[in-house]
């Protein structure tokens, strides 16, 4: 007995077990159940030689535990280092595509102004925003066309007082008013009542984009016709003056105008200057009247028309069973160029009992009638006219009438981020003109299938609304986001070309 006790007290593990049993307390949480049950047997292998300490060899479970802990610590430290390094990159290059991606993945989501009851966001220059420099062109290029008269040294109207901002003309003129909304948004970029998608900077060196505030569509609508003894239209004179001005600017010379943004939404706007300014980034309605070397998806942005019918609220949107008209079209039927398909479809569909296909204009309350007709129809036909696009697509969207797009050459706004097939039906022109094809196709779409598109329409309407002040996710905000993506691609190209600029300059100097 004595000898056994002596051996017991000389073994540290057995001594711990004996003390624990004597004190009747719980063993240390640092040891597992197996470790506690093996005290005195695993670590003291020779009870006859208590002075000889046997080395403790870890078993496989202990090795696994140590490996797991090491792996955990390694992953934790690596993650922390990645986060810190990413934040450092964000501080150094806030406008890069990488910083945008990392910001979205790492930084907490900031609530946008207008979506919550929190205070509006202040758009600082270190935020991930598109930095835009805007030329202070004389008023004859922009608000002067709206009969705005500056006072003293004023260049721009005071946008802080909405009541004195000149309004854009109504009717069909409004459908191409993109230039107006983007210019107003930049003028208000110092306020907090708008999203932080773009901010105006005063130094062009800081800018990602150089904005040209020429109301090209309005100029075409108001000043393209000759008056009196004029031999050259005022619209053409403005375009020629614009080209002369831009070509003389250091900002244009820096990248041959490739970082300049020009709005020419009306298909006939900027007709005389577009070839001279073709290196710039255009905001257009489509590419129908442009050659591919002047306008293309690689550098340019397609923007939505401003709809002319009233937006139907979600609460007032009629469901499937309360829309008696299968397909609706009202507008100009006899068109030139690719619009001849309208006449073919009219001849095919005019006698279908649940199809409305008629000529119509904005006159005699025509816009209001069109809005009511679309809101009571399941499908609305958006057919190519003189150009691939028309305002009819956007009227149908805000009427929650599922668009049927029959235009093979159409380009759609924001299609890199928005899937139109989720709320529209696309039909090839060659199929649409086959007798009975279009009606059979639409009648074959079930109520559940239609309802899915209808529900999606109600979600995307916001993307096709122009407002001042702009809101998160509206047309103005979406256009700036599209410009930012194009600008990122442009900067990528510039940075690649700059790789060997220093060494190439050195070689040229050495040769001379």
PyMOL commands that set and color helices and strands:
alter all, ss='L'
color gray80, all
select helices_A, chain A and resi 2-10+12-23+33-37+60-92+97-106+139-141+143-146+162-164+171-176+178-187+204-206+216-223+234-247+250-255+314-316+320-322+337-349+366-375+392-398+420-422+429-432+437-443+447-464+475-497+501-511
alter helices_A, ss='H'
color red, helices_A
select strands_A, chain A and resi 130-134+198-201+209-212+260-263+281-284+301-302+325-331+355-359+377-383+402-406+424-426
alter strands_A, ss='S'
color yellow, strands_A
deselect
rebuild
show_as cartoon
